[in-house]
């Protein structure tokens, strides 16, 4: 009989998450010792220590085994002295006025790394954020399938300019 645990794929996490945590650690540490990057990667199967580990872990386009993310969490708790350090890191990352904060939709897309799955569930994401918008996604089969997203606004949702106003504007 096969061992199902051995056949499971190792979960990976988007470096957007490690980047959020590392930014907060750097903000809190201010001259103190930082992360032990060698220890972060020591148990990561299939991934060696990158030449520039900090740059690698803060690049939103990279992915790491979940073990690396957990080790960043553990070291961050020790360095900041905060058991709820991840909560504070997320609050700091999304604080008002911070430049170039990605949208929730963009974050979900990055973390799932599957545009088709994200668009198919777009109505759920839209319903969470507002009660006057319905989204519907569909796929048009082809050699390279096209994904479409339709948006329907409730009558009570007033846009910046009505169609009649747009037609008469010069």
Secondary structure, DSSP 8 states (H G I E B T S, - for coil): ---HHHHS---EEEHHHHHHHHHHHHHHHTTS----HHHHHTT-TT----TTHHHHHT-TT-EEEHHHHHHHHHHHHHHH--TTHHHHHHHHHT-TT-TT---HHHHHHHHH--HHHHHHTHHHHHHHH-SSEEEEEEEE-SSS-EEEEEEEE-TT---SS-HHHHHH--
